[in-house]
Amino acid sequence: MVSSLTQNELKYTSRVKDALTVMGSTDAEQLNGLKSKFAGQVIGTHCDAFHCDEVTACTMLLYTNKYVEPLIVRTRDQSVLDTLDIIVDVGGVYDVEKLRFDHHQKTFTDVWDA
């Protein structure tokens, strides 16, 4: 569907911030020190190469009311991941209630049967 609105009539404002704090860490003590100084929620995902799935997940969270100004921590250290508010694409757990979303643990059958 093509919109008949002109660019000036569009009322969309991006909620993605100009500055985003992203850190990689395997040091839980360092991370806890940073988290205590940080007002926003903390999103965890894996370190190493970026993939479209975790970038998409983190970006989608930026558009929610809860994760407006998050800290994103990139690590595979489970002791660090366990301290974060929400985890995407890593951690070996898919549990909605615990905010753990490693889609590699969710199968098509799980989704279909839900």
N, CA, C and O atoms as a printed pandas DataFrame, in Angstrom:
     atom_number atom_name residue_name chain_id  residue_number  x_coord  y_coord  z_coord
0              1         N          MET        A               1    0.847   -1.176    0.000
1              2        CA          MET        A               1    0.000    0.000    0.000
2              3         C          MET        A               1    0.897    1.245    0.000
3              4         O          MET        A               1    1.850    1.328    0.774
4              5         N          VAL        A               2    0.597    2.171   -0.838
5              6        CA          VAL        A               2    1.365    3.404   -0.943
6              7         C          VAL        A               2    0.638    4.502   -0.177
7              8         O          VAL        A               2   -0.562    4.711   -0.352
8              9         N          SER        A               3    1.381    5.195    0.667
9             10        CA          SER        A               3    0.782    6.271    1.451
10            11         C          SER        A               3    0.668    7.530    0.602
11            12         O          SER        A               3    1.538    7.819   -0.219
12            13         N          SER        A               4   -0.418    8.278    0.810
13            14        CA          SER        A               4   -0.581    9.542    0.089
14            15         C          SER        A               4    0.005   10.709    0.891
15            16         O          SER        A               4   -0.072   11.855    0.450
16            17         N          LEU        A               5    0.594   10.430    2.071
17            18        CA          LEU        A               5    1.193   11.487    2.877
18            19         C          LEU        A               5    2.521   11.929    2.284
19            20         O          LEU        A               5    3.283   11.120    1.755
20            21         N          THR        A               6    2.779   13.204    2.380
21            22        CA          THR        A               6    4.081   13.707    1.953
22            23         C          THR        A               6    5.063   13.572    3.110
23            24         O          THR        A               6    4.655   13.307    4.240
24            25         N          GLN        A               7    6.337   13.751    2.840
25            26        CA          GLN        A               7    7.364   13.646    3.870
26            27         C          GLN        A               7    7.092   14.592    5.036
27            28         O          GLN        A               7    7.308   14.224    6.190
28            29         N          ASN        A               8    6.620   15.810    4.748
29            30        CA          ASN        A               8    6.347   16.788    5.802
30            31         C          ASN        A               8    5.161   16.404    6.669
31            32         O          ASN        A               8    5.060   16.863    7.807
32            33         N          GLU        A               9    4.266   15.577    6.162
33            34        CA          GLU        A               9    3.088   15.181    6.919
34            35         C          GLU        A               9    3.333   13.974    7.814
35            36         O          GLU        A               9    2.527   13.690    8.701
36            37         N          LEU        A              10    4.426   13.265    7.598
37            38        CA          LEU        A              10    4.713   12.090    8.406
38            39         C          LEU        A              10    5.106   12.513    9.810
39            40         O          LEU        A              10    5.944   13.398    9.984
40            41         N          LYS        A              11    4.509   11.890   10.803
41            42        CA          LYS        A              11    4.735   12.271   12.198
42            43         C          LYS        A              11    5.595   11.243   12.931
43            44         O          LYS        A              11    5.474   11.106   14.148
44            45         N          TYR        A              12    6.441   10.531   12.235
45            46        CA          TYR        A              12    7.278    9.504   12.839
46            47         C          TYR        A              12    8.527   10.119   13.448
47            48         O          TYR        A              12    9.216   10.907   12.799
48            49         N          THR        A              13    8.817    9.766   14.677
49            50        CA          THR        A              13   10.045   10.188   15.345
50            51         C          THR        A              13   10.767    8.940   15.828
51            52         O          THR        A              13   10.185    8.130   16.550
52            53         N          SER        A              14   12.004    8.776   15.448
53            54        CA          SER        A              14   12.776    7.622   15.878
54            55         C          SER        A              14   13.026    7.686   17.369
55            56         O          SER        A              14   13.333    8.748   17.911
56            57         N          ARG        A              15   12.895    6.550   18.029
57            58        CA          ARG        A              15   13.209    6.477   19.452
58            59         C          ARG        A              15   14.601    5.911   19.670
59            60         O          ARG        A              15   15.027    5.760   20.815
60            61         N          VAL        A              16   15.302    5.601   18.627
61            62        CA          VAL        A              16   16.677    5.134   18.771
62            63         C          VAL        A              16   17.556    6.346   19.054
63            64         O          VAL        A              16   17.496    7.350   18.344
64            65         N          LYS        A              17   18.354    6.242   20.078
65            66        CA          LYS        A              17   19.167    7.371   20.515
66            67         C          LYS        A              17   20.394    7.543   19.630
67            68         O          LYS        A              17   20.855    6.594   18.994
68            69         N          ASP        A              18   20.916    8.766   19.597
69            70        CA          ASP        A              18   22.138    9.043   18.855
70            71         C          ASP        A              18   23.329    8.305   19.455
71            72         O          ASP        A              18   24.227    7.879   18.728
72            73         N          ALA        A              19   23.339    8.153   20.770
73            74        CA          ALA        A              19   24.439    7.470   21.449
74            75         C          ALA        A              19   23.904    6.207   22.106
75            76         O          ALA        A              19   22.843    6.222   22.731
76            77         N          LEU        A              20   24.624    5.149   21.963
77            78        CA          LEU        A              20   24.233    3.866   22.528
78            79         C          LEU        A              20   25.458    3.275   23.208
79            80         O          LEU        A              20   26.539    3.248   22.620
80            81         N          THR        A              21   25.303    2.807   24.427
81            82        CA          THR        A              21   26.424    2.246   25.164
82            83         C          THR        A              21   26.473    0.745   24.938
83            84         O          THR        A              21   25.544    0.020   25.294
84            85         N          VAL        A              22   27.560    0.291   24.345
85            86        CA          VAL        A              22   27.765   -1.134   24.096
86            87         C          VAL        A              22   29.124   -1.486   24.670
87            88         O          VAL        A              22   30.107   -0.786   24.428
88            89         N          MET        A              23   29.182   -2.572   25.433
89            90        CA          MET        A              23   30.468   -3.003   25.951
90            91         C          MET        A              23   30.595   -4.507   25.837
91            92         O          MET        A              23   29.600   -5.230   25.876
92            93         N          GLY        A              24   31.803   -4.965   25.698
93            94        CA          GLY        A              24   32.095   -6.385   25.741
94            95         C          GLY        A              24   32.809   -6.652   27.041
95            96         O          GLY        A              24   33.728   -5.917   27.402
96            97         N          SER        A              25   32.408   -7.686   27.753
97            98        CA          SER        A              25   33.037   -7.933   29.038
98            99         C          SER        A              25   32.971   -9.392   29.419
99           100         O          SER        A              25   31.984  -10.077   29.151
100          101         N          THR        A              26   34.033   -9.859   30.049
101          102        CA          THR        A              26   34.022  -11.157   30.719
102          103         C          THR        A              26   34.309  -10.937   32.199
103          104         O          THR        A              26   34.562  -11.892   32.933
104          105         N          ASP        A              27   34.269   -9.696   32.634
105          106        CA          ASP        A              27   34.576   -9.331   34.015
106          107         C          ASP        A              27   33.289   -8.900   34.715
107          108         O          ASP        A              27   32.841   -7.765   34.552
108          109         N          ALA        A              28   32.697   -9.803   35.493
109          110        CA          ALA        A              28   31.423   -9.521   36.151
110          111         C          ALA        A              28   31.550   -8.358   37.135
111          112         O          ALA        A              28   30.611   -7.573   37.270
112          113         N          GLU        A              29   32.680   -8.229   37.821
113          114        CA          GLU        A              29   32.876   -7.138   38.779
114          115         C          GLU        A              29   32.893   -5.785   38.064
115          116         O          GLU        A              29   32.265   -4.831   38.523
116          117         N          GLN        A              30   33.616   -5.703   36.936
117          118        CA          GLN        A              30   33.658   -4.472   36.148
118          119         C          GLN        A              30   32.258   -4.122   35.655
119          120         O          GLN        A              30   31.844   -2.964   35.711
120          121         N          LEU        A              31   31.539   -5.119   35.175
121          122        CA          LEU        A              31   30.194   -4.896   34.667
122          123         C          LEU        A              31   29.267   -4.408   35.766
123          124         O          LEU        A              31   28.497   -3.474   35.543
124          125         N          ASN        A              32   29.319   -5.011   36.944
125          126        CA          ASN        A              32   28.456   -4.580   38.039
126          127         C          ASN        A              32   28.748   -3.143   38.437
127          128         O          ASN        A              32   27.831   -2.397   38.781
128          129         N          GLY        A              33   30.027   -2.744   38.394
129          130        CA          GLY        A              33   30.373   -1.349   38.666
130          131         C          GLY        A              33   29.760   -0.410   37.658
131          132         O          GLY        A              33   29.257    0.652   38.022
132          133         N          LEU        A              34   29.796   -0.794   36.370
133          134        CA          LEU        A              34   29.204    0.024   35.318
134          135         C          LEU        A              34   27.688    0.059   35.436
135          136         O          LEU        A              34   27.077    1.118   35.289
136          137         N          LYS        A              35   27.077   -1.094   35.701
137          138        CA          LYS        A              35   25.623   -1.159   35.820
138          139         C          LYS        A              35   25.114   -0.264   36.947
139          140         O          LYS        A              35   24.037    0.321   36.834
140          141         N          SER        A              36   25.880   -0.152   38.033
141          142        CA          SER        A              36   25.431    0.673   39.156
142          143         C          SER        A              36   25.402    2.153   38.788
143          144         O          SER        A              36   24.686    2.928   39.422
144          145         N          LYS        A              37   26.162    2.558   37.782
145          146        CA          LYS        A              37   26.202    3.946   37.330
146          147         C          LYS        A              37   25.256    4.200   36.166
147          148         O          LYS        A              37   25.113    5.336   35.716
148          149         N          PHE        A              38   24.613    3.154   35.681
149          150        CA          PHE        A              38   23.806    3.230   34.467
150          151         C          PHE        A              38   22.331    3.148   34.822
151          152         O          PHE        A              38   21.922    2.260   35.570
152          153         N          ALA        A              39   21.531    4.062   34.295
153          154        CA          ALA        A              39   20.126    4.137   34.665
154          155         C          ALA        A              39   19.229    3.182   33.883
155          156         O          ALA        A              39   18.171    2.793   34.378
156          157         N          GLY        A              40   19.630    2.795   32.670
157          158        CA          GLY        A              40   18.764    2.003   31.805
158          159         C          GLY        A              40   18.838    0.513   32.053
159          160         O          GLY        A              40   19.582    0.045   32.915
160          161         N          GLN        A              41   18.057   -0.222   31.288
161          162        CA          GLN        A              41   18.060   -1.677   31.337
162          163         C          GLN        A              41   19.306   -2.205   30.631
163          164         O          GLN        A              41   19.901   -1.517   29.802
164          165         N          VAL        A              42   19.695   -3.440   30.970
165          166        CA          VAL        A              42   20.888   -4.029   30.390
166          167         C          VAL        A              42   20.497   -5.232   29.532
167          168         O          VAL        A              42   19.905   -6.197   30.016
168          169         N          ILE        A              43   20.845   -5.147   28.246
169          170        CA          ILE        A              43   20.575   -6.199   27.267
170          171         C          ILE        A              43   21.863   -6.975   27.046
171          172         O          ILE        A              43   22.929   -6.380   26.889
172          173         N          GLY        A              44   21.774   -8.284   27.033
173          174        CA          GLY        A              44   22.945   -9.112   26.752
174          175         C          GLY        A              44   22.798   -9.857   25.444
175          176         O          GLY        A              44   21.714  -10.326   25.098
176          177         N          THR        A              45   23.894   -9.960   24.724
177          178        CA          THR        A              45   23.952  -10.771   23.513
178          179         C          THR        A              45   25.379  -11.290   23.382
179          180         O          THR        A              45   26.239  -10.959   24.197
180          181         N          HIS        A              46   25.626  -12.087   22.377
181          182        CA          HIS        A              46   26.942  -12.695   22.263
182          183         C          HIS        A              46   27.990  -11.722   21.739
183          184         O          HIS        A              46   27.678  -10.740   21.065
184          185         N          CYS        A              47   29.231  -12.023   22.067
185          186        CA          CYS        A              47   30.358  -11.259   21.538
186          187         C          CYS        A              47   30.785  -11.899   20.220
187          188         O          CYS        A              47   30.070  -12.747   19.684
188          189         N          ASP        A              48   31.894  -11.518   19.715
189          190        CA          ASP        A              48   32.425  -11.978   18.430
190          191         C          ASP        A              48   31.697  -11.263   17.295
191          192         O          ASP        A              48   31.271  -10.119   17.456
192          193         N          ALA        A              49   31.552  -11.917   16.168
193          194        CA          ALA        A              49   30.983  -11.272   14.975
194          195         C          ALA        A              49   29.511  -10.904   15.181
195          196         O          ALA        A              49   28.756  -11.632   15.824
196          197         N          PHE        A              50   29.127   -9.760   14.620
197          198        CA          PHE        A              50   27.723   -9.360   14.608
198          199         C          PHE        A              50   26.979  -10.231   13.606
199          200         O          PHE        A              50   27.499  -10.543   12.534
200          201         N          HIS        A              51   25.777  -10.615   13.957
201          202        CA          HIS        A              51   24.880  -11.324   13.048
202          203         C          HIS        A              51   23.570  -10.545   12.991
203          204         O          HIS        A              51   23.251   -9.777   13.900
204          205         N          CYS        A              52   22.828  -10.748   11.930
205          206        CA          CYS        A              52   21.586   -9.974   11.788
206          207         C          CYS        A              52   20.570  -10.312   12.867
207          208         O          CYS        A              52   19.750   -9.457   13.204
208          209         N          ASP        A              53   20.584  -11.520   13.426
209          210        CA          ASP        A              53   19.558  -11.873   14.407
210          211         C          ASP        A              53   19.710  -11.117   15.720
211          212         O          ASP        A              53   18.711  -10.631   16.250
212          213         N          GLU        A              54   20.931  -10.994   16.273
213          214        CA          GLU        A              54   21.052  -10.240   17.528
214          215         C          GLU        A              54   20.966   -8.739   17.300
215          216         O          GLU        A              54   20.494   -8.011   18.172
216          217         N          VAL        A              55   21.411   -8.267   16.148
217          218        CA          VAL        A              55   21.266   -6.841   15.839
218          219         C          VAL        A              55   19.779   -6.496   15.727
219          220         O          VAL        A              55   19.340   -5.467   16.240
220          221         N          THR        A              56   19.017   -7.344   15.065
221          222        CA          THR        A              56   17.575   -7.121   14.938
222          223         C          THR        A              56   16.900   -7.161   16.306
223          224         O          THR        A              56   16.076   -6.301   16.615
224          225         N          ALA        A              57   17.240   -8.146   17.121
225          226        CA          ALA        A              57   16.629   -8.261   18.451
226          227         C          ALA        A              57   16.933   -7.035   19.303
227          228         O          ALA        A              57   16.029   -6.476   19.924
228          229         N          CYS        A              58   18.198   -6.609   19.340
229          230        CA          CYS        A              58   18.565   -5.431   20.138
230          231         C          CYS        A              58   17.876   -4.175   19.614
231          232         O          CYS        A              58   17.402   -3.350   20.395
232          233         N          THR        A              59   17.824   -4.032   18.306
233          234        CA          THR        A              59   17.178   -2.861   17.712
234          235         C          THR        A              59   15.689   -2.837   18.035
235          236         O          THR        A              59   15.136   -1.783   18.349
236          237         N          MET        A              60   15.043   -3.989   17.958
237          238        CA          MET        A              60   13.616   -4.046   18.286
238          239         C          MET        A              60   13.377   -3.643   19.742
239          240         O          MET        A              60   12.397   -2.961   20.043
240          241         N          LEU        A              61   14.260   -4.057   20.637
241          242        CA          LEU        A              61   14.109   -3.678   22.044
242          243         C          LEU        A              61   14.234   -2.167   22.244
243          244         O          LEU        A              61   13.595   -1.606   23.134
244          245         N          LEU        A              62   15.054   -1.504   21.422
245          246        CA          LEU        A              62   15.205   -0.050   21.531
246          247         C          LEU        A              62   13.896    0.683   21.246
247          248         O          LEU        A              62   13.723    1.828   21.665
248          249         N          TYR        A              63   12.994    0.043   20.551
249          250        CA          TYR        A              63   11.721    0.665   20.194
250          251         C          TYR        A              63   10.619    0.393   21.216
251          252         O          TYR        A              63    9.473    0.791   21.007
252          253         N          THR        A              64   10.953   -0.279   22.314
253          254        CA          THR        A              64    9.973   -0.514   23.365
254          255         C          THR        A              64   10.110    0.561   24.433
255          256         O          THR        A              64   11.110    1.278   24.468
256          257         N          ASN        A              65    9.133    0.675   25.287
257          258        CA          ASN        A              65    9.191    1.652   26.379
258          259         C          ASN        A              65   10.201    1.260   27.452
259          260         O          ASN        A              65   10.728    2.130   28.145
260          261         N          LYS        A              66   10.476   -0.019   27.601
261          262        CA          LYS        A              66   11.344   -0.489   28.679
262          263         C          LYS        A              66   12.830   -0.342   28.365
263          264         O          LYS        A              66   13.627   -0.142   29.281
264          265         N          TYR        A              67   13.219   -0.433   27.114
265          266        CA          TYR        A              67   14.632   -0.446   26.734
266          267         C          TYR        A              67   15.000    0.777   25.893
267          268         O          TYR        A              67   15.667    0.654   24.865
268          269         N          VAL        A              68   14.566    1.941   26.333
269          270        CA          VAL        A              68   14.785    3.169   25.579
270          271         C          VAL        A              68   16.261    3.583   25.593
271          272         O          VAL        A              68   16.788    4.003   24.563
272          273         N          GLU        A              69   16.924    3.472   26.728
273          274        CA          GLU        A              69   18.329    3.858   26.840
274          275         C          GLU        A              69   19.124    2.724   27.478
275          276         O          GLU        A              69   19.609    2.868   28.600
276          277         N          PRO        A              70   19.263    1.610   26.788
277          278        CA          PRO        A              70   19.892    0.448   27.414
278          279         C          PRO        A              70   21.412    0.464   27.309
279          280         O          PRO        A              70   22.003    1.206   26.524
280          281         N          LEU        A              71   22.006   -0.368   28.117
281          282        CA          LEU        A              71   23.396   -0.760   27.970
282          283         C          LEU        A              71   23.346   -2.122   27.303
283          284         O          LEU        A              71   22.610   -3.001   27.752
284          285         N          ILE        A              72   24.111   -2.313   26.246
285          286        CA          ILE        A              72   24.182   -3.622   25.603
286          287         C          ILE        A              72   25.531   -4.234   25.932
287          288         O          ILE        A              72   26.577   -3.644   25.667
288          289         N          VAL        A              73   25.494   -5.421   26.512
289          290        CA          VAL        A              73   26.709   -6.136   26.885
290          291         C          VAL        A              73   26.866   -7.318   25.938
291          292         O          VAL        A              73   25.965   -8.144   25.790
292          293         N          ARG        A              74   28.037   -7.377   25.299
293          294        CA          ARG        A              74   28.334   -8.451   24.351
294          295         C          ARG        A              74   29.333   -9.402   25.006
295          296         O          ARG        A              74   30.504   -9.065   25.178
296          297         N          THR        A              75   28.852  -10.608   25.373
297          298        CA          THR        A              75   29.697  -11.593   26.041
298          299         C          THR        A              75   29.090  -12.982   25.872
299          300         O          THR        A              75   27.906  -13.117   25.560
300          301         N          ARG        A              76   29.894  -13.994   26.076
301          302        CA          ARG        A              76   29.408  -15.371   26.154
302          303         C          ARG        A              76   29.634  -15.937   27.555
303          304         O          ARG        A              76   29.363  -17.113   27.799
304          305         N          ASP        A              77   30.123  -15.117   28.464
305          306        CA          ASP        A              77   30.396  -15.536   29.826
306          307         C          ASP        A              77   29.067  -15.686   30.577
307          308         O          ASP        A              77   28.385  -14.694   30.836
308          309         N          GLN        A              78   28.705  -16.916   30.922
309          310        CA          GLN        A              78   27.402  -17.175   31.533
310          311         C          GLN        A              78   27.246  -16.462   32.871
311          312         O          GLN        A              78   26.141  -16.043   33.214
312          313         N          SER        A              79   28.338  -16.315   33.641
313          314        CA          SER        A              79   28.225  -15.623   34.936
314          315         C          SER        A              79   27.876  -14.148   34.741
315          316         O          SER        A              79   27.210  -13.554   35.588
316          317         N          VAL        A              80   28.318  -13.555   33.638
317          318        CA          VAL        A              80   27.948  -12.178   33.313
318          319         C          VAL        A              80   26.521  -12.138   32.782
319          320         O          VAL        A              80   25.732  -11.293   33.202
320          321         N          LEU        A              81   26.181  -13.035   31.868
321          322        CA          LEU        A              81   24.828  -13.067   31.292
322          323         C          LEU        A              81   23.767  -13.215   32.378
323          324         O          LEU        A              81   22.694  -12.618   32.290
324          325         N          ASP        A              82   24.071  -14.015   33.406
325          326        CA          ASP        A              82   23.099  -14.251   34.478
326          327         C          ASP        A              82   22.728  -12.982   35.242
327          328         O          ASP        A              82   21.701  -12.958   35.920
328          329         N          THR        A              83   23.535  -11.933   35.150
329          330        CA          THR        A              83   23.267  -10.698   35.893
330          331         C          THR        A              83   22.493   -9.661   35.079
331          332         O          THR        A              83   22.135   -8.610   35.611
332          333         N          LEU        A              84   22.231   -9.935   33.806
333          334        CA          LEU        A              84   21.637   -8.935   32.913
334          335         C          LEU        A              84   20.115   -9.013   32.930
335          336         O          LEU        A              84   19.541  -10.023   33.337
336          337         N          ASP        A              85   19.466   -7.936   32.485
337          338        CA          ASP        A              85   18.010   -7.852   32.534
338          339         C          ASP        A              85   17.322   -8.714   31.483
339          340         O          ASP        A              85   16.286   -9.319   31.757
340          341         N          ILE        A              86   17.892   -8.773   30.285
341          342        CA          ILE        A              86   17.314   -9.547   29.193
342          343         C          ILE        A              86   18.458  -10.056   28.320
343          344         O          ILE        A              86   19.453   -9.360   28.118
344          345         N          ILE        A              87   18.306  -11.273   27.807
345          346        CA          ILE        A              87   19.350  -11.882   26.979
346          347         C          ILE        A              87   18.733  -12.286   25.637
347          348         O          ILE        A              87   17.658  -12.884   25.600
348          349         N          VAL        A              88   19.415  -11.959   24.539
349          350        CA          VAL        A              88   18.954  -12.364   23.209
350          351         C          VAL        A              88   20.078  -13.077   22.466
351          352         O          VAL        A              88   21.230  -12.645   22.498
352          353         N          ASP        A              89   19.728  -14.173   21.799
353          354        CA          ASP        A              89   20.604  -14.876   20.859
354          355         C          ASP        A              89   21.789  -15.598   21.505
355          356         O          ASP        A              89   22.715  -15.997   20.798
356          357         N          VAL        A              90   21.784  -15.773   22.806
357          358        CA          VAL        A              90   22.896  -16.425   23.488
358          359         C          VAL        A              90   22.395  -16.928   24.840
359          360         O          VAL        A              90   21.353  -16.482   25.321
360          361         N          GLY        A              91   23.120  -17.841   25.445
361          362        CA          GLY        A              91   22.797  -18.274   26.805
362          363         C          GLY        A              91   22.199  -19.658   26.924
363          364         O          GLY        A              91   22.128  -20.207   28.023
364          365         N          GLY        A              92   21.765  -20.234   25.811
365          366        CA          GLY        A              92   21.258  -21.601   25.840
366          367         C          GLY        A              92   19.902  -21.781   26.488
367          368         O          GLY        A              92   19.526  -22.903   26.830
368          369         N          VAL        A              93   19.152  -20.690   26.665
369          370        CA          VAL        A              93   17.839  -20.773   27.320
370          371         C          VAL        A              93   16.832  -19.960   26.519
371          372         O          VAL        A              93   17.124  -18.850   26.076
372          373         N          TYR        A              94   15.637  -20.529   26.336
373          374        CA          TYR        A              94   14.518  -19.771   25.794
374          375         C          TYR        A              94   13.415  -19.838   26.837
375          376         O          TYR        A              94   12.723  -20.850   26.947
376          377         N          ASP        A              95   13.248  -18.763   27.604
377          378        CA          ASP        A              95   12.268  -18.710   28.682
378          379         C          ASP        A              95   11.707  -17.286   28.736
379          380         O          ASP        A              95   12.377  -16.359   29.192
380          381         N          VAL        A              96   10.481  -17.133   28.268
381          382        CA          VAL        A              96    9.853  -15.815   28.171
382          383         C          VAL        A              96    9.740  -15.159   29.543
383          384         O          VAL        A              96   10.007  -13.965   29.679
384          385         N          GLU        A              97    9.346  -15.925   30.562
385          386        CA          GLU        A              97    9.168  -15.363   31.893
386          387         C          GLU        A              97   10.471  -14.835   32.490
387          388         O          GLU        A              97   10.457  -13.867   33.251
388          389         N          LYS        A              98   11.579  -15.457   32.155
389          390        CA          LYS        A              98   12.881  -15.029   32.671
390          391         C          LYS        A              98   13.585  -14.034   31.751
391          392         O          LYS        A              98   14.692  -13.587   32.052
392          393         N          LEU        A              99   12.946  -13.684   30.627
393          394        CA          LEU        A              99   13.513  -12.765   29.633
394          395         C          LEU        A              99   14.834  -13.292   29.068
395          396         O          LEU        A              99   15.805  -12.552   28.912
396          397         N          ARG        A             100   14.841  -14.577   28.770
397          398        CA          ARG        A             100   16.000  -15.242   28.158
398          399         C          ARG        A             100   15.540  -15.766   26.804
399          400         O          ARG        A             100   14.676  -16.639   26.725
400          401         N          PHE        A             101   16.132  -15.220   25.731
401          402        CA          PHE        A             101   15.639  -15.494   24.386
402          403         C          PHE        A             101   16.749  -15.973   23.458
403          404         O          PHE        A             101   17.120  -15.273   22.516
404          405         N          ASP        A             102   17.275  -17.156   23.721
405          406        CA          ASP        A             102   18.208  -17.773   22.782
406          407         C          ASP        A             102   17.367  -18.593   21.814
407          408         O          ASP        A             102   16.990  -19.727   22.107
408          409         N          HIS        A             103   17.079  -18.006   20.661
409          410        CA          HIS        A             103   16.186  -18.657   19.699
410          411         C          HIS        A             103   16.761  -19.967   19.178
411          412         O          HIS        A             103   16.025  -20.757   18.586
412          413         N          HIS        A             104   18.035  -20.220   19.375
413          414        CA          HIS        A             104   18.621  -21.485   18.959
414          415         C          HIS        A             104   18.055  -22.644   19.778
415          416         O          HIS        A             104   18.178  -23.803   19.383
416          417         N          GLN        A             105   17.438  -22.334   20.913
417          418        CA          GLN        A             105   16.848  -23.351   21.780
418          419         C          GLN        A             105   15.363  -23.549   21.498
419          420         O          GLN        A             105   14.742  -24.435   22.086
420          421         N          LYS        A             106   14.793  -22.760   20.630
421          422        CA          LYS        A             106   13.369  -22.832   20.299
422          423         C          LYS        A             106   13.225  -23.474   18.930
423          424         O          LYS        A             106   13.853  -23.033   17.967
424          425         N          THR        A             107   12.416  -24.497   18.837
425          426        CA          THR        A             107   12.236  -25.167   17.552
426          427         C          THR        A             107   10.931  -24.726   16.904
427          428         O          THR        A             107   10.070  -24.142   17.561
428          429         N          PHE        A             108   10.792  -25.001   15.640
429          430        CA          PHE        A             108    9.568  -24.679   14.908
430          431         C          PHE        A             108    8.389  -25.391   15.548
431          432         O          PHE        A             108    7.305  -24.815   15.639
432          433         N          THR        A             109    8.572  -26.637   15.995
433          434        CA          THR        A             109    7.498  -27.395   16.637
434          435         C          THR        A             109    7.039  -26.703   17.912
435          436         O          THR        A             109    5.840  -26.638   18.183
436          437         N          ASP        A             110    8.001  -26.172   18.717
437          438        CA          ASP        A             110    7.646  -25.451   19.938
438          439         C          ASP        A             110    6.750  -24.264   19.627
439          440         O          ASP        A             110    5.764  -24.031   20.326
440          441         N          VAL        A             111    7.078  -23.522   18.599
441          442        CA          VAL        A             111    6.322  -22.338   18.219
442          443         C          VAL        A             111    4.961  -22.748   17.673
443          444         O          VAL        A             111    3.941  -22.160   18.032
444          445         N          TRP        A             112    4.945  -23.735   16.822
445          446        CA          TRP        A             112    3.700  -24.182   16.177
446          447         C          TRP        A             112    2.707  -24.707   17.199
447          448         O          TRP        A             112    1.512  -24.433   17.096
448          449         N          ASP        A             113    3.187  -25.465   18.194
449          450        CA          ASP        A             113    2.312  -26.071   19.193
450          451         C          ASP        A             113    1.841  -25.082   20.261
451          452         O          ASP        A             113    0.927  -25.394   21.024
452          453         N          ALA        A             114    2.444  -23.906   20.325
453          454        CA          ALA        A             114    2.100  -22.942   21.388
454          455         C          ALA        A             114    0.766  -22.287   21.147
455          456         O          ALA        A             114    0.333  -21.455   21.944
